Amino acid sequence: MRSFTSRQACSAILIGTGVLAAAATALAAPSPPHRATITIRASVSFKPNQYLQLNNRYVPGTVDIASGGTITLNNTDSSEGHSLSLVKKSDVPRTANQVNNCNICNSIFQAHGINPNGPPPSGPPPHPVVNVGAPGFNTPGDSILVGPKGRGHSKVSFKVTAKRGTTLYFICIFHPWMQGKFVVQ
């Protein structure tokens, strides 16, 4: 049986403690999710001669996702369709005037084959998915449309392929106050 000096015993304890601390840290740091769901929720409040309030929103508004992870967009709004469209942070509307005059929305409508100043298309839009960069969601201008609940295509999935460390901002081109972001990990 081998005997240890007090110095050797202390070193062994410190090394063992360091290994345990490193293992605990590795276990405590969760890996980024490879799947996430964003739900579109909508409701309307109306009071005559006072207001019409549309409470359309993404839930959650901020999503942590691994590069290469899959997002499922689920529209629970049975009255209308929505989009999830990547935009530059500087293009995210911050005021009511910017929401009402969303220039980036018009260009994304056109990329989907929709005339932003004309009547809505009678059928499905010509281009339900717009991909301006590499495959997957990674570049401002990438956009996907989702139909109303109960009328087909109310749930769609796509891959987020932006590099780790990237933050991607998104809006709905139909309702630009609907806003969120992906934090790619």
C-alpha positions as CSV (number, residue, x, y, z in Angstrom):
1,M,0.0,0.0,0.0
2,R,1.4,3.4,-1.0
3,S,1.5,6.3,1.4
4,F,1.0,9.9,0.4
5,T,2.6,13.0,1.9
6,S,0.3,15.7,2.9
7,R,1.4,17.8,-0.1
8,Q,0.6,14.9,-2.5
9,A,-2.8,14.3,-0.8
10,C,-3.7,18.0,-1.1
11,S,-2.7,18.0,-4.8
12,A,-4.8,14.9,-5.4
13,I,-7.8,16.5,-3.7
14,L,-7.3,19.8,-5.7
15,I,-7.0,18.0,-9.0
16,G,-10.0,15.8,-8.2
17,T,-12.0,18.9,-7.2
18,G,-11.0,20.7,-10.4
19,V,-12.1,17.7,-12.5
20,L,-15.4,17.6,-10.7
21,A,-15.9,21.3,-11.1
22,A,-15.2,21.1,-14.9
23,A,-17.6,18.1,-15.2
24,A,-20.3,20.0,-13.3
25,T,-19.8,23.1,-15.5
26,A,-20.0,20.9,-18.7
27,L,-23.2,19.4,-17.4
28,A,-24.7,22.7,-16.4
29,A,-24.1,24.4,-19.8
30,P,-27.0,23.2,-21.9
31,S,-26.5,22.7,-25.6
32,P,-28.5,25.0,-27.9
33,P,-31.8,23.6,-28.9
34,H,-32.0,22.0,-32.3
35,R,-35.8,22.4,-32.5
36,A,-38.1,25.2,-31.5
37,T,-41.7,26.2,-32.2
38,I,-42.9,29.7,-32.7
39,T,-46.7,30.1,-32.4
40,I,-48.6,33.0,-34.0
41,R,-51.3,34.2,-31.7
42,A,-54.0,36.7,-32.7
43,S,-56.9,38.5,-31.2
44,V,-58.9,41.6,-31.9
45,S,-60.3,44.2,-29.4
46,F,-62.8,46.8,-30.6
47,K,-64.5,49.7,-29.0
48,P,-66.7,51.9,-31.3
49,N,-65.4,55.4,-31.8
50,Q,-62.3,54.6,-29.7
51,Y,-60.0,51.9,-31.0
52,L,-59.4,48.7,-33.0
53,Q,-56.6,46.8,-31.4
54,L,-54.9,43.9,-33.2
55,N,-53.0,41.7,-30.8
56,N,-51.1,39.6,-33.3
57,R,-47.7,38.4,-32.0
58,Y,-45.1,35.7,-32.1
59,V,-44.8,33.5,-29.0
60,P,-42.0,33.4,-28.0
61,G,-40.5,36.6,-29.6
62,T,-36.9,35.6,-28.9
63,V,-35.7,32.1,-29.8
64,D,-32.4,30.5,-29.0
65,I,-31.6,27.9,-31.7
66,A,-28.5,25.9,-32.8
67,S,-27.1,26.6,-36.2
68,G,-28.7,24.0,-38.4
69,G,-31.7,23.8,-36.0
70,T,-35.3,23.6,-37.2
71,I,-38.0,26.1,-36.4
72,T,-41.6,25.2,-36.7
73,L,-43.9,28.2,-37.3
74,N,-47.5,27.4,-36.2
75,N,-50.3,29.9,-37.1
76,T,-53.2,29.6,-34.7
77,D,-54.9,32.6,-36.3
78,S,-57.9,31.3,-38.4
79,S,-58.6,34.7,-40.0
80,E,-55.4,35.5,-42.0
81,G,-51.9,34.4,-43.0
82,H,-48.6,35.7,-41.7
83,S,-45.0,35.7,-42.6
84,L,-41.7,35.2,-40.8
85,S,-39.3,37.5,-42.8
86,L,-35.7,38.1,-41.9
87,V,-34.7,41.8,-41.9
88,K,-31.7,43.9,-40.9
89,K,-32.0,45.2,-37.3
90,S,-32.1,48.8,-38.8
91,D,-35.2,47.8,-40.9
92,V,-37.3,46.6,-37.9
93,P,-40.1,49.2,-37.5
94,R,-39.8,51.1,-34.2
95,T,-42.7,53.6,-34.5
96,A,-46.4,53.5,-35.7
97,N,-45.4,55.5,-38.8
98,Q,-42.6,53.0,-39.7
99,V,-45.2,50.2,-39.3
100,N,-47.7,51.9,-41.6
101,N,-44.9,52.7,-44.2
102,C,-42.8,49.6,-44.0
103,N,-40.6,49.9,-47.1
104,I,-38.8,46.6,-46.4
105,C,-42.2,44.9,-46.3
106,N,-43.0,46.0,-49.9
107,S,-39.8,44.6,-51.3
108,I,-40.4,41.2,-49.5
109,F,-44.0,41.2,-50.8
110,Q,-42.6,41.6,-54.3
111,A,-40.1,38.8,-53.7
112,H,-43.0,36.5,-52.8
113,G,-44.7,37.6,-56.1
114,I,-47.4,39.7,-54.3
115,N,-48.2,43.2,-55.5
116,P,-48.1,45.2,-52.2
117,N,-50.5,47.9,-53.6
118,G,-52.8,45.5,-55.4
119,P,-55.5,43.1,-54.4
120,P,-54.5,40.0,-52.4
121,P,-53.7,37.0,-54.6
122,S,-56.8,34.8,-55.3
123,G,-54.8,31.6,-54.7
124,P,-51.5,30.7,-53.0
125,P,-48.7,33.2,-53.5
126,P,-46.4,32.4,-56.4
127,H,-43.4,32.1,-54.0
128,P,-44.3,31.0,-50.5
129,V,-40.6,30.7,-49.6
130,V,-38.0,33.3,-50.5
131,N,-34.3,32.4,-50.0
132,V,-31.9,35.1,-51.0
133,G,-28.7,33.7,-49.5
134,A,-27.4,30.2,-49.0
135,P,-30.0,27.5,-48.3
136,G,-31.8,27.9,-45.1
137,F,-32.7,31.0,-43.1
138,N,-29.5,33.1,-42.7
139,T,-29.8,36.3,-44.6
140,P,-32.1,39.4,-44.4
141,G,-34.7,38.9,-47.2
142,D,-35.2,35.2,-46.4
143,S,-39.0,34.8,-45.8
144,I,-41.7,32.2,-45.4
145,L,-45.5,32.5,-45.6
146,V,-47.9,30.6,-43.4
147,G,-51.6,30.2,-44.1
148,P,-54.5,30.7,-41.8
149,K,-55.4,27.9,-39.3
150,G,-57.7,25.4,-40.9
151,R,-57.0,26.5,-44.5
152,G,-53.8,24.6,-45.3
153,H,-50.1,25.4,-44.7
154,S,-50.8,26.8,-41.2
155,K,-47.7,25.0,-39.9
156,V,-44.4,25.2,-41.7
157,S,-40.8,24.3,-40.8
158,F,-37.5,25.6,-41.9
159,K,-33.8,25.4,-41.0
160,V,-31.8,28.2,-39.5
161,T,-28.4,27.9,-41.1
162,A,-26.8,31.2,-39.9
163,K,-23.4,30.9,-38.2
164,R,-23.2,30.5,-34.5
165,G,-23.1,33.9,-32.7
166,T,-25.5,35.5,-35.2
167,T,-28.6,37.3,-34.2
168,L,-31.4,37.3,-36.9
169,Y,-34.3,39.8,-36.7
170,F,-37.7,39.0,-38.1
171,I,-41.0,40.6,-38.7
172,C,-44.4,39.7,-40.3
173,I,-44.7,41.7,-43.6
174,F,-48.5,41.7,-43.2
175,H,-48.3,43.0,-39.6
176,P,-44.9,44.7,-39.1
177,W,-45.4,45.2,-35.3
178,M,-45.0,41.4,-35.0
179,Q,-41.3,41.2,-34.4
180,G,-38.8,38.8,-32.9
181,K,-35.3,37.5,-33.2
182,F,-33.3,34.2,-33.4
183,V,-30.1,34.0,-31.3
184,V,-28.0,31.4,-33.2
185,Q,-25.8,29.4,-30.9
